Amino acid sequence: MGRTDKINYYLDIAETVSERGTCLRRNFGAIIVKNDEIISTGYTGAPRGRVNCLDNGVCMREKLQIPRGTRYEMCRSVHAEANCIISASRRDMIGADLYLVGKEIKTGEYVANTSSCSMCKRQIINAGIEKVIIRDDKTHYRIIPVQDWIDHDETLEMIEGY
């Protein structure tokens, strides 16, 4: 048995963090790493002190059959990336990497073609994070330079589409 490479090691940790999530639809785990040190962790869950979907037994987005990637205001949860950023100081995040893993609750499968939502992308950019590494399956992942999100601003594409 070979040694796990460093990226999958951190993705494994992010996957374990996701197990704390309280979403009934999809759970994500995120960790921020800088200079080979974990700066913070975050998972999908309701704001502190509020009832979460797991305890409530209802996912409003699921109940209303809201498609993936839309109507995030209907979700009770704070995203894993946002929770991770909230728990770290900006000076520690500048130049760091964010590792992200998402799993479907019903199937246990990795969330296909996952990416940070537009709000999380903005927070990642402002935090000074350099790369986002997203797990596609147990050993495969994508590395996204945050500069790509700056250079290819989807909000401008929406404006130009009007």
C-alpha positions in Angstrom: 0.0 0.0 0.0 1.5 3.3 -1.1 1.5 6.6 0.8 -1.3 9.0 0.2 -0.2 12.1 -1.7 -0.4 15.4 0.1 -3.4 16.8 -1.9 -5.5 13.6 -1.2 -4.4 13.7 2.4 -5.9 17.2 2.8 -9.0 16.2 0.8 -9.4 13.2 3.1 -9.4 15.6 6.0 -11.9 17.9 4.3 -14.1 14.9 3.6 -14.0 13.9 7.3 -15.0 17.5 8.2 -18.0 17.2 5.9 -19.3 14.4 8.2 -20.2 17.2 10.7 -22.6 18.8 8.2 -26.2 19.1 9.0 -27.7 19.4 5.5 -30.2 16.7 4.4 -29.3 17.2 0.7 -25.6 17.6 0.3 -22.8 18.0 2.8 -19.5 19.8 2.1 -16.3 20.0 4.1 -13.6 22.6 3.6 -10.2 23.2 5.0 -7.8 26.1 4.5 -4.1 25.1 4.4 -1.1 27.4 4.3 2.6 26.3 4.5 1.5 22.7 5.1 -0.6 23.8 8.2 -4.3 23.6 8.5 -5.6 27.1 9.3 -9.3 26.4 9.7 -12.1 24.0 8.9 -15.7 24.5 7.9 -18.8 22.4 7.0 -22.3 22.9 5.8 -24.6 23.9 8.6 -27.2 26.3 10.0 -25.9 29.4 11.8 -25.0 29.0 15.4 -28.0 28.8 17.6 -30.5 28.1 14.8 -32.2 24.8 14.2 -30.5 22.9 11.4 -32.2 20.8 8.8 -30.9 17.5 10.2 -32.6 18.3 13.6 -35.6 19.9 11.9 -36.1 17.0 9.5 -36.9 19.2 6.6 -34.7 20.6 3.7 -36.8 23.5 2.3 -34.8 23.4 -1.0 -35.5 19.6 -1.3 -39.2 20.0 -0.3 -39.7 22.8 -3.0 -37.5 20.8 -5.5 -35.3 23.8 -6.1 -32.6 22.9 -8.6 -28.9 22.8 -7.7 -27.2 26.1 -8.0 -30.2 28.3 -7.6 -32.2 30.0 -4.8 -29.5 29.7 -2.1 -31.5 32.2 0.0 -34.0 29.3 0.7 -31.2 27.3 2.4 -30.8 27.3 6.2 -27.1 26.5 5.9 -23.9 28.5 5.8 -21.7 26.9 3.1 -18.5 25.0 4.1 -16.2 27.5 2.4 -17.9 30.5 4.2 -17.7 28.7 7.6 -14.0 28.0 6.9 -13.3 31.6 6.0 -15.2 32.9 9.0 -13.0 30.8 11.3 -9.7 32.1 10.0 -7.8 35.4 10.0 -7.2 37.1 6.6 -3.5 37.3 7.2 -3.4 33.5 7.5 -5.5 33.0 4.4 -3.5 35.2 2.0 -1.8 32.8 -0.4 -3.4 29.7 1.2 -5.3 26.8 -0.5 -8.8 25.8 0.2 -9.7 22.1 -0.1 -13.3 21.2 -0.8 -15.3 17.9 -0.8 -19.0 17.5 -1.2 -21.1 14.3 -0.9 -24.7 13.6 -1.8 -26.7 12.5 1.3 -29.0 10.0 -0.4 -26.3 8.2 -2.4 -23.0 8.9 -0.5 -21.5 9.8 -3.9 -19.3 12.8 -4.4 -21.1 15.8 -5.7 -20.5 15.8 -9.5 -19.0 18.8 -11.1 -19.0 20.7 -7.9 -17.7 24.3 -7.6 -18.1 27.1 -5.1 -21.2 29.2 -5.5 -20.9 32.8 -6.6 -21.1 34.1 -3.0 -18.4 31.7 -1.8 -16.2 32.6 -4.8 -16.4 36.3 -3.8 -15.5 35.4 -0.2 -12.6 33.2 -1.3 -11.3 36.0 -3.6 -11.5 38.6 -0.8 -9.9 36.2 1.7 -6.7 36.1 -0.5 -6.9 32.4 -1.1 -4.7 31.3 -4.0 -6.1 27.9 -5.1 -9.2 25.8 -4.6 -8.8 22.1 -4.8 -12.0 20.1 -5.4 -12.4 16.4 -5.0 -14.1 14.7 -8.0 -13.7 11.1 -6.7 -11.6 9.3 -4.1 -8.3 10.0 -5.9 -9.1 12.6 -8.6 -9.4 16.3 -8.1 -9.3 19.7 -9.8 -7.1 22.6 -8.9 -8.6 25.9 -9.6 -6.5 29.1 -9.5 -8.6 31.7 -7.8 -7.2 34.2 -10.3 -9.4 32.4 -12.9 -12.5 33.5 -11.0 -11.2 37.0 -11.0 -10.4 37.0 -14.7 -13.6 35.3 -15.7 -16.3 37.0 -13.6 -19.6 35.2 -14.2 -21.5 38.2 -12.7 -20.3 40.3 -15.7 -21.3 37.6 -18.1 -24.9 37.8 -16.6 -24.9 41.6 -17.0 -23.7 41.3 -20.6 -26.5 38.7 -21.3 -29.2 41.2 -20.6 
